Amino acid sequence: MAALEVRNLSVRFGEFPALEGVSLAVPEGAFVAIVGPNGAGKSTLLKALLGLVPFLGEVRVFGRPLGEADPRWFGYVPQIKTFDRSFPALALELVATGLLGRWPFRLSPGAREEALRALARVGAEGLAHRPLGRLSGGQLQRVYLARALIRRPRLLLLDEPATGVDRVGEVDLYRYLEAYQRESGATVLMITHDWEAAHHATHVLVLNRKVVGFGPPERALSEECLRQAYGHLGHAHGLFVGGERA
Ligand SMILES: Nc1ncnc2c1ncn2[C@@H]1O[C@H](COP(=O)(O)OP(=O)(O)OP(=O)(O)O)[C@@H](O)[C@H]1O
């Protein structure tokens, strides 16, 4: 069974078409890297899959129409640049919102235990009692990952999770994701600007309002697909084509 089937999905913001006729089928257990230029509609796609923006077309998750999917199947790590750091809460409390679906005005001992375990899973137990406003970008990313993993989602959606994370933290992040995927069989969709990371995915989706390429990295990251998506072959992120630096 496909974890995700998207048929002819389109999203408009007023007159502006952010996504047009996107179709793809993601097998269960796949690790999909989503790449594409700024404004390509990558975040919009994840939001549509979460039911956060209205769309035309059809989305099925583990065989069910999106409207009938169990919300507990989904884990989401948003872009942290959209987060208000002044919110007066502890890391542990943010993680627990993933469990409870609301802000935990008082944490039960059970929820506290689970939140601590989720933080430990991403090597961040030491951050549990830190105010969110005092976390670095990379630390906050880890806390968000713990929040997404706490309910053990079958489908994990990550929006540029390595932003603000140093190289060591990035390697750790991919290790935690791999470990989680191994033990749970979850399907992962991750937006990234790191094409080197995309080479380690099972599938790459090259998006630029439409699907430019979808398939194994060596095919989707072909020179032709990348030229079509970006209009040129970039160098700023360290471009790899067919495993070789271009
Ligand atoms: N709520 C909104 N209202 C109007 N336009 C929007 C809204 N959200 C996104 N857009 C527009 O839709 C387009 C796609 O945005 P989106 O954030 O999905 O791109 P992206 O590929 O994730 O970009 P980036 O790599 O810069 O994060 C952009 O032109 C953006 O300005």
The ligand as a Tripos MOL2 file, in Angstrom:
@<TRIPOS>MOLECULE
LIG
   31    33     1     0     0
SMALL
NO_CHARGES

@<TRIPOS>ATOM
      1 N1         -0.6330   32.0470    3.0180 N.pl3     1 LIG1
      2 C1         -0.1630   32.4860    1.8440 C.ar      1 LIG1
      3 N2         -0.7710   33.4990    1.1910 N.ar      1 LIG1
      4 C2         -0.3440   33.9340   -0.0120 C.ar      1 LIG1
      5 N3          0.7290   33.4180   -0.6550 N.ar      1 LIG1
      6 C3          1.3880   32.4230   -0.0470 C.ar      1 LIG1
      7 C4          0.9790   31.9140    1.2310 C.ar      1 LIG1
      8 N4          1.8310   30.9030    1.5710 N.ar      1 LIG1
      9 C5          2.7290   30.8150    0.5690 C.ar      1 LIG1
     10 N5          2.4540   31.7190   -0.4000 N.ar      1 LIG1
     11 C6          3.1910   31.8850   -1.6630 C.3       1 LIG1
     12 O1          3.2040   30.6240   -2.3150 O.3       1 LIG1
     13 C7          4.4730   30.3800   -2.9000 C.3       1 LIG1
     14 C8          5.0440   29.0820   -2.3740 C.3       1 LIG1
     15 O2          5.4200   29.2670   -1.0160 O.3       1 LIG1
     16 P1          6.1130   28.1210   -0.1680 P.3       1 LIG1
     17 O3          6.3670   28.6700    1.1940 O.co2     1 LIG1
     18 O4          5.2960   26.8850   -0.2750 O.co2     1 LIG1
     19 O5          7.4790   27.9170   -0.9670 O.3       1 LIG1
     20 P2          8.7580   27.0480   -0.5710 P.3       1 LIG1
     21 O6          9.1030   26.2210   -1.7530 O.co2     1 LIG1
     22 O7          8.5240   26.3270    0.7080 O.co2     1 LIG1
     23 O8          9.8410   28.2100   -0.3920 O.3       1 LIG1
     24 P3         11.1760   28.3470    0.5420 P.3       1 LIG1
     25 O9         12.2140   27.4310   -0.0390 O.co2     1 LIG1
     26 O10        11.5340   29.7870    0.3530 O.co2     1 LIG1
     27 O11        10.7810   28.0090    1.9610 O.co2     1 LIG1
     28 C9          5.3430   31.6100   -2.5950 C.3       1 LIG1
     29 O12         5.3160   32.4590   -3.7180 O.3       1 LIG1
     30 C10         4.6480   32.2370   -1.4240 C.3       1 LIG1
     31 O13         4.8350   33.6410   -1.4130 O.3       1 LIG1
@<TRIPOS>BOND
     1     1     2 1
     2     2     3 ar
     3     2     7 ar
     4     3     4 ar
     5     4     5 ar
     6     5     6 ar
     7     6     7 ar
     8     6    10 ar
     9     7     8 ar
    10     8     9 ar
    11     9    10 ar
    12    10    11 1
    13    11    12 1
    14    11    30 1
    15    12    13 1
    16    13    14 1
    17    13    28 1
    18    14    15 1
    19    15    16 1
    20    16    17 2
    21    16    18 1
    22    16    19 1
    23    19    20 1
    24    20    21 2
    25    20    22 1
    26    20    23 1
    27    23    24 1
    28    24    25 2
    29    24    26 1
    30    24    27 1
    31    28    29 1
    32    28    30 1
    33    30    31 1
@<TRIPOS>SUBSTRUCTURE
     1 LIG1         1 GROUP 0 **** ****
